[in-house]
Structures are given as C-alpha cells and as structure tokens.
Amino acid sequence: MEKHDQLMEAEERFSLTRRGFLTGAAATVAVAGAAMLSGCGQGKSDDGGASAANGSDSVTEGDAADIEPVSAPASWDEEYEVVVVGSGGGLFGAVRAAELGAKVCCVEKSASVGGASKESSIFACSGTKVQLAAGLPDISMLMIQGALGKQVPGAGNEKTIVNVGMNATRTMDWVSDLGLELEPTTTGGPQGGMTGVSPAGKELDGLAARTNIYAYTFLEEQLGKFGGTMKLNTKVTALVKEGDTVTGVQVLDESNETKYLKATKGVILAAGGMCSNREMLAKYIPSAYERVKCSSAGTQDSGEVIRMGFGAGAQQGGFDSYQAFDGGLDGVPWDYYLYNGDVQLARQAWCSIDLRGNFVPYYTSVAQYGAQAQLYQSLPGGQKYCFFDSNYEQYAETFDQECCRHLIVPTMPDIDRIPEALIEHDWKLGAQRGIDEGRIVKADTLAELASKLGVVAETVEEAVSTWNATVASKPEEFDGIPGAWLTPVEKAPFYGVAVGSIMFSTHVGLLTNENMQVYASDGALMPNLYAAGCTVGGNCGPDESYGRCLGPNGGVCFAATTAFMAAEQIMGKLPAFVMPDFPETA
C-alpha cells in the first residue's frame, strides 16, 4: 500500500495521469540512458584527428563477415579467471568480478577507458539511495513495464528485461557504495531525476557531454585497487574455443604482438554495437543504413566482437533495431559527434517544413528527441528543411534547450573535459564550419536558398511568409515551439539546412538469457561466454526500423548493469530471478 501511495503522490506532483506517468517515465528512460549513449564520433576535422584522439580504430569495407574462433595455443601468454572485452559498461563487470575475488583482465582497444559510455551523462534507473534521499519516488517497476510494453508478447525476452531492470538500482547503489558520488540527474526536470543518476556536480550549466567520464576513470582506479589488470591499446582479434567452450581471447597488444589470454571461468563481451560499421548495418540493420545520415556512437563501435560471437556459434538476437536522435546532416563524415556546432545549430527551433511545404512539429522535451528522429525519418527523403536568417546567433542563444541541444559555449564550467580535437568549445565556430563547407546553405534570397536545397522556391517562400505572420501574431506556441522561441526569417542573408537523424546505438547482437549467458544457434548455452550492453541483441522490442527501440534502463545503465550481472553470474553471486508483481497501470 505504501508503494501504491508513493506512486500516486508522484503522479499528482507532476500532473500526470497514471498511464501518462508510465509513458513519460519510459520515454525519459529512452533518453536518460540509451539516448545519452552518444559516443565519440568524428569532430571538426575530416582527417581522423578526432578518432586518433579517441584512440579508436577506423572500419574498412567488408567488415561484416563472421570471425571464426581460433584453437587454443600450445601455451597461454597470460591466465585469468575472467576476461572482459570493453571498458565502458564492461568495467562494471570487471571491477565487480575482481571485488569478488577473481583474477580479472579488462581489454580495451582504445587508448583510454569508457568507450561510448564515457560520452554520456545519465545512468537510467530509479529507487537508488541518492534518489530516495532526495525525496524522489521509486518508479523502477514502472520503468520495467515501459520497456515490456514495447515487446512482442511471447517473444521470450521478458525475463531478461525484467532482470536487468531489477538489478539496475542495485548496480548503481553498488558503485555509489564504492565511492562514486552520484546525484539525481538534472536533465529532464523532476521526472529526469526520478529516472536517472549522474556523477554529482558534473552536469554544470547545461553541459551534458562526457559527464560520465568521471564514472569510468573512477572504475579504472577501483580495478587496480582490487588487483585487476587493465590492458589499453589492446585489440581482441578472435575468441579461443576448445570444443563448445570459449576459453579465452586472442589479442593484438600495444606492441602489435599476438598474445593469448586464458579465461578459466568466463569471457564477458562488452564492446558495444556496430554503428560505425556500414557493412554490418547493411546486413543487420538495413533501415539505419538507408535512413540515417550519420552516427555519433564513435569509430570504436565497429562490431567486430559481435562478429566473433557469431563466428563462435552464437545465436543472433534482434534485427533492424537501433536508436537515433534528430540532427543528422548531409556532407559530414559517417562518424560525427552530436555536439558539433553545425549539428547543434540545425537542431534548434527554426521554421521547418518537409518537401511538400508542410510545417514539421518540433519536440522540445529531451524525452522526445528519439520521437523527433522517428518523425524526420518518416518524411519524404527522411528529412526536414530548416530556415533562419542572419540573426541566427542572437536567436539561437534565446532557446532554453536541454542536454545535447544545449549550445556549447567556452564559458561552461569543466568544458576542458571535451577535447578540442573533437569539437570547438564554441558552437558558433562549428556552425560557421558547416556554412563554409556547404551543408548549411547560405543565400541572399529565399528563392536562391530553395534552389540550393533542391526545394521548389514557391514552397519555401509561402512557408516562410506564413511562418513570419504566425511569429508576428505572438501565439503561445506553434507546432510545439513555445511562443517565446518563435523567431522571424526576415533579414538576408538567409540560411537553410536539411536535417535528418543521427544514430547512436544498435541493438542487434548476441542472444542471451536473463543471466547474460550467450545462447548458441542450437539453443544451448555457450559455456563460459557472456555478453553485455550493445553487444547483446534482442531486448529492445520488435524490429524498430525508425530508431525508436526501447532498451531496458536505456543504453548506458543497461551496459553497466548487464556486465555487472554477468560478473556475478560467473562468480555465483547473481540473485536468482523471480518475476515480480507489477503495480496496476490501468
């Protein structure tokens, strides 16, 4: 009864119906975790500088074939009990296994820890100690229900979704108890605080990028304290398989030498998805291949560990499932950082139409950025067209945007946590770069602008005329844009840009059970093999070909929790799964 009263109080407090509360919570989760899994895509330069700064690898053509396992060597170079591949969410598993007494090695191909997860800002969960201490209700069961509501009934992934949801709070309390100071997230207002936590004091002045880098550097330190080994600049090249059992990994170490690492108890594959691998997208996620303009997941999200799992006989989970935001631009590298100034400018609340001249609704809530991408992908050509005038700098700074739409400025506290090799520390510089390179079009007349964008001139002129008349009438809102944000398109030169979607995570990978053990293609569990995060497939609803798949506990907390669970399963400490009784949602 106490739980029911608490939930009802939360509904009243935030003016939501019970059904709306469930929907809103689920939408916030989609952003609060997965949607913040926007990694280190290429930044301002086209020469690979950002990728080099990230220490990650580029992807070559033909990278979709399964990678076959290798036989055990005559002698192993190093022997561990647990080997974790990937140091984003995987670090949670590595540290937990080491804390429980295992000899652990975490292998990371990049030059620093964190993977795409370090670029994020929120761990999507509810009911943690810090949230309860702040007086926020525990809505974790409603969050789980929100994820379950997207599934195909009877698809068989319910246990995994529920088990991850029930262990997410425990995972974040565990890392908090280790010494990582957390607080309810400030993104998304009070509802965001109910559905996520972030490193305390790091979401400063609207700066969301790389908030979680502090979590992963903290965990790297903890791994050392518990006696674990961290291998950076070390790339796993194959799984080692003896009979049906995965017994270790083959790696190319930082000296470019091939080594064999034995894992006597288990290998946890937690190396992300396949956003950067266009060949894999064409094969496994064709909708993203055709509809999405670019990826912000980073070049390290190249899918080779998934290919190793398939090569070793793992069953594929999921198909055509991915997540995206609004903000994809033509003419940029495929791997392109979400916080680039040209992307930020294009995502603002401008006069926007589709090819037919219809005004396109604008969603201001951070919880709807994924819905915005879905809308754009549904339009002709998978894009809308934005128009603004020479006062765009002045106008843009009046928009009170959240998270990755919040404009990057050099005066932000802690701005140096984002390398300038990745993006300029002033959105205006990145916006000007987009103009100079032609993806944001500039013209002296609307007719000329329309011609450059490939849209009928009369369509643009009529839309802008209607828009300006609407702005002059000072409505409370127009197509989702608050009246205070409405700005005229009057003063030449004029600017226009085609805006589509930008992907940040994929959800096709290795099929697991609720304990993160990998299934073989014949339905047997593969001895010693576990998967976590975006290396896992099949837990994000039916095929979501418009990028709206709903992962349990978002992407970042999902990655952390699943690796944590895999470690506990290996060490015999994961609580036995029991399906809970859910609160009534009618």
N, C-alpha and C positions, 0 to 999 in steps of 0.2 A: 504494500500500500504506500509505503514511503517513497519508493521508486516512481510509482504512478503519479503521486502528488508532485514530485520534483519535476517530472516531465511536463505535467500540466502547467506548473508555475512557469517553466521556461517558455511554453507556447504563449502564455498570456504576456509575459515580459517582453517578448519580441514580436507580438502582434501577428502570430502565425496560426493558421488552423493546424490541426494535428496532421492532416495529410500534407499540407503545405510545409509544415515543420520537417516532416520526413523528406520531402522532395528537396527542400532548401539545404538540409544537412547533407544529403547525398551529393547535391551539386557543389557545395562548398568543398567536400572531400575530393571531388574530381579535380578541383583546382589546388586545394591545400596541400596535396601530396603529389599526385601524378602530374598535375599540370605545372607544378613547380620543378618538375624534373627536366628543366631546360638546361642542357649542358653547354659545354664549351665549343660551340660551333665556331667557324672561322669568323674573324672580326674584320677590321677595317682594311687589311691588306689582302691581296689576292695571291701572294707569293708563298703562302703556307706559314707565314710568320706566327700567326695565332696558333696554328696546330703545333708548330715547333715549341712554342712557349708552353703548350699544354703537355708536351712530351708524348703525344699520341701518334698513332700511325694512320697514314692515308690508306684508302682502299683502292685496289686495282680492279679492272674489268675481269669478269669470270670468277668472282668470289662467291658463288652460290652453291657449288658442289659440296656434298658431304665430305668431311675429313675423316678418313679411316683411322682407327686406333693403331698403335704400334705394339709390338711384343715387348715383354719385359726384358731389360738388359741383363747381361751376364752378371753385372754388379751395379747396384744403385749408387748414385753420387751422394745423395742425402736421404735420410729416412725420417719421416714424421708420422704422427698418428692421424693428423688432419691437415689436408692441404686445401686452402681456399683460393679460388681464382677470381680476382677482382677485389678492389679495396674501397668500393663505395659501400653499398649495403653489406657487402661481404665482410667488412671489418667488424660489424656487429657479431657475426658468427665466429670470426677468428678470435676476437677477444673473449667471447663467452666460452668457447672451447678451451682456450688457454686458462681462463679462470677456473674451469672445472678440472684442470689438471692435465690436459692433453698437451703433447708436443705439437706445436702448430706452426705452419708456414703460410703466409699470405703472399700471393704472387700478383704483381701489378705491372702491366706493360708500359704504363706511363712513368713520368719522372717524379710524380707526386701522388699522394693518396687522394681518394674521394670520388674519382670517376665523374660521371654526370651528376651524381647526388650532391657533390660539394657546391654545384652551381645553384642549388635550390634554396628555399627559405623556410619550409614548413615540413614537419612530420605530422601527418594527418591521423589523429587519434582523439579519444575523449576519455574522461574519467581518470586522468593521471593525477598524481599527488599535487602537482603545481596548479592544475586546473581546478581541482576541488578546493584547494586552499584559497583560490581567487573567487570562490563562490559560484563557480560555473557548474551547471548540471552535467551529470554523466549521461551522454546520449549514445554511448558506444553501440548498444543494441540496435538503436535506430539507424546508425551508420551501416551496420551489417545488413539490416533489412534493405537499406537503399541499394547496396550492391547486389543483394539477392534479387531485387526487383527487376534487374536488367538481364537476368539469366533466362535461358530457355528451360522451362520446367522439365525436370527429369534428365537434364544433361549430365548430371553426376558430379558437378564441381562445387556443389553446395557445401560439402564438408570442408573443403579447402578454404573457401571464402570465409566461412564462419570461424574456423580455427585460427586463421590469420587475424581476423577481427578481434577475437577474444585474447590473443597473445600480444596484440599491438600495444595496448596500455601497459602490460607487464614489461614489454621490451623497453619502452621509454622510461618507465619508473626505474628499471634496472640501470640504464645508462645515467640517469639522474643520480641514483644512489652511488654510482662510481665516482661522481664528482662533476659531471657536466651540468652546469646551471642552465635550466630551462625556464621558460615562461609561456603563458598562453599567447599564441600568435596575435599580432596586432593587425594583420591583413584580413580584410573582410569584416571588420567591425566585431561586435559582440558574438555573432554567430561563428565568425572565424576563430575566435578564442575558444569556443566550445568544441571545435573540431580540429584543433591543431596546436602544436607547441613548436617553439623555436629557441635557439640559443639566446639566453637572456641578454637584453640590451644591445642586440645586433641589428634589429630592424629599425635603423635610425633614419629619420627624415625621409621615410618612404623608400629607402634603399633596400630592395629585396635580394638583389643579385649576390650570390655567394655567401648568404647568411650562414649556411650550414657548413662552410669550410671549417669553422671552429669545432664542429662536432667530430669531423673526420681527423683533424690533426690531434684532437684530444684522444681519440681512439687509437691512433697510431702510437701515442705515448703509452697508453694503457697496455697495448700488445707487448711492448718492450718490457713493461713492469712485470707482466705475467710470464715472461720468458719466451714469448713468441718471436718468430723471425719474420721480418718484412723484406721482401725482395722487390725493389723498384727496377724499372727499365728491363724487366724480365718478361718475355712473351711466351705463353703456353702455345706449343705448336701441335700437340697431339695428346690424347688420352692414352694411357697404358692399360691394356686389358689382358688379363690372363683367364682364359675360359670365358665365363659370363661375368666375371668380376673386374671392375675398374680398380686397379691397384696403385695408380699414381699418374703423374703427368710428365711429358717431355717438354722441356723449355729451351729457349734460346736466351742465355743470360746477358747481363750488361756488357760482358766481354765478347759477345757474339759466339759463345761456345754452347754446344748442345749438352744439356745435362738431364738427368733423370731423377725425379723426386718421388720417393715412395710415400704412400699414404696407407697405413695399415688399418685404419678404422673408417676413413671416408674422404671423398673429394666433394667439395661444395663448389658448384659452378655458379658464380655470381658476377658475371662480366657484362651485364647489360643486354641490349637488344641489337637491332640491325638497321637503325635509322640511317646510318652513313653508307650502307651497302646497297647501292641501287640495283645490283643484280639480284640480291636476296629479296628486295622489295618487289621487283617484277615477278618473282616466283611465288612468294608467300603473302604479299600484301599489295596486290595489283592496284587497288583503289588509291592507295597512297602514292604509288608510282605514277599514276595518271593524273591525280587531282592536286597533290601537294606541290607547292612551289619550292620549298627548301626545308632543311632540317636544322633544329637548334640543339640536337642531342650531343653533338660533338663527334669528331672523327674516330674517337675511341669506341663508339657504338657500332662496331663493324661486323658483329655477328659470328665471328669465327668459332667462338666457344659453343654456340648453338649448333653449328655445322659439325663440330666434334661430337656433340651428343648424338646427333642424328647418325653420324658415321659409326658410332659405337652401338647403334641399335635402339636408341631411344624413340619413343612414340612422339609424334608431333602433337602439340596442343594448340588450338586456336587456328584461325585463318582470317586474313584480311582485317585484322584488328590493330588499331593504333590510336594515338591521341594527338590532337593538334590544337593550336590557338589560331586566332586571327593574326595577320601580319606578314604572310608570305609575299615576297616581291619577286618579279622577274628580273633577270640580269644580275643576280647575285650568285656567289658560289653555292653549291648544294648545301654545304655545311656553313651555316651563317648564324651568328649569335643574335638571340632575341632582343638584346639590349642595344644593338646598333642604332645610332641616331636616326637613320633613314627609316628603319622599321618603326621606331617609336613615333616619328612624325606621321607616318602613314596610318598608324593605329588610333589617332586622335579623332575627335568628334566632328568631322568635317561634313560638308554637303556630299552625299554619297548616292549614287544611282547604279542600277545594273545597265546592261547593254540596251535594254528596251526603254530606259528612261524612268523606271520605277524607283522611287526612293527606297533605300535599304535600311531596315531597322537597325538601331545601334544599341548594344547592351553595355551598360556602364558597370555592372557588378562583376567583380573578379570571379565570382562563381559561374558566370555566363561566358567567359572567354572561349570555352570549348564549344558552346552553342553558337557563338558568333562564327567560329570556323566552319561549323556544320552548315550554317546559313550560306556563307560565301561559296562553299563547295557545291551547294545546290543551285547556284545562279548560273546563267549561261557563261560558259568559259571558266567556271569555277572562281569567279572574281567579281568585285565591285570596282567602281571608279570614284575616287575622291577628288574634290576640287577645293582649292583655297587660294587666297590672294597674297599680295606682298606683305601683308601684316601678319603672316602666319606665326612668326616668332612671338609676337606680342599675344596673339590669341591663344597659342598652344600653352603658354605658361599660366593661363587662367583656368585651364581644365584641372579639376581636382581628381586625378586618376590614381589608381592603386597599382601596387605590385609592378609588373613589367611594363605597364603603360605609363607608370610614373616617370617623368622625364629625368634623365641622368644629368646632374649639374656638378661642377667641380667643387662646390662648397659643401657637398654632402659629407657628413662625418664618416670616416672609415672608407672613403672612396678608393683608397690605395689597395684595398683587398682585391680590386678588379684590375688586372694588368693592363697597362695602356697599349700593350701589343695586341690586346684583344679588342678593346673598344676605346674610343676617345672618351675622356671624362667630361665631355660637354656634348649633349645631344645635338646642338646646333652644328658642330663640326661634322658629325656623321650625316646629318641631314643635308648639309651642303655637298658632302661627298656624293650622296645619292643623286643630287641635282647635277653635279658636274659629270657624273658617269651616265646620266641619261635615263635612269629608271624612275626618277621623279622628273616629270616633264615640265618645262617652262615655256611660256609663250606670251606674246603681247595681247592676243585676243583669244576669246573663248573658242572661236571657230578654228583658229590655228591649233589651240590646245587639243580640241576634239580630234582634229586630223592626225596629230601626232600619236594620240592614244588609240586611233582606229575606231572612233565612235562618230556617228552622224552628228554634224555640227548643230543642226536644229534641235536635236535631242538634248544636247548639253546646254544650249542657250535657253531653251524653255525650262529645263530643270533648275538652272541657276536663277532664272527670273522668279520662278515660283518659290524657290528657297529664300531669296532675298526679301520677297514680300512677306513670307512667313516670319523671318527674323524681325522685320520691321514691326510686325503686329505684336511682338513680345508675348508669345504664348508661354504657358507654364512648362510645356515640353513639346517636342516634335519628334515622332518616330523613336522615342526612347531617350532622346537627348534633352537634358534639363534646359529650361529656358535661358538660364544664366550662361550656358555654354554655347548658345547659338551665335554664330559669327557670320557676317555677310561676306560675299565673294564679289567685291566691287573694284578694288584698286589693282591695276596692272603693275607688274607682270602677274599673270595667273599661273597656277601650278596644278598639276594633276598626276595621279598615280593609280595604277591598277593594283588592288590588294586582294590576296587570297589567303591561304592557310599555310602555317608553318608547323611541321610535326616535331614532337619531342620525345615520344616513346612508342615502342612497338610491343605487341602482346601475343606474338606467335613464337613458340619456343618448345621447351621440353615439358611433356605432361608429367605432373607429379600427383601424389596422393596428398592427404591433408597434413602429413608429416614431412613434406618436401622431398620424399623419396621418388626417384625418377622411374617411370614405367618404361619397360621395353615394348617394342612393337607387337609382341605377342601377349601383352597384358601382365607379364611377370614384373615384379620389382627388380631393378638392376642393383645387385649387391654393391654397397659402398658408394653409390652415386646419388648426389643430391643437387637440387637446383634452387635458385633464389632470384628474386627481383624480376627484371625483364628477360632473363634467361628462361623463365618459366612461361609456358603458354597455356591458354585455355581457361583463364579465370576472369576474363573481362567481358562477359556477356556473349551474345551471339556475334557473328561477323559484324563488325561495326565499320562499314566502308566509308563513313563520313567523319571518322575520327572522334567519335563520342563514346568510345568504350569506357566503362566504369570499372576501374580496378578496386579491389578491396583495400581500404586505407590508402588510397592514392598510389603514387609510384615510389616516393622516397621512403615513407614508412613501411610500405609493402616490402621493399627491398631489404630494409633493415630487419623487419620482423621475420621474414622468411629465412634469412640467413641465420638469425638468432635461433629460430626453431630447428633448423637443420642441425646446428651445432648441438643443441640439447638432445635431439633425437639420436645423434651419433653417440653422445655421452650417457644416454639412458636417463635423461632428466626432463624430457618434454612431458608435461602433464597429459594424461590420457584424454582423448577427445570425447566430449559428451555434448550432444546437441542441446542448446539451451531452450528455455521457454521464452518466446519473444513477447514484448508488450503489444497490446491490441493497437492497430493503426487505423481502424475504420473511423 
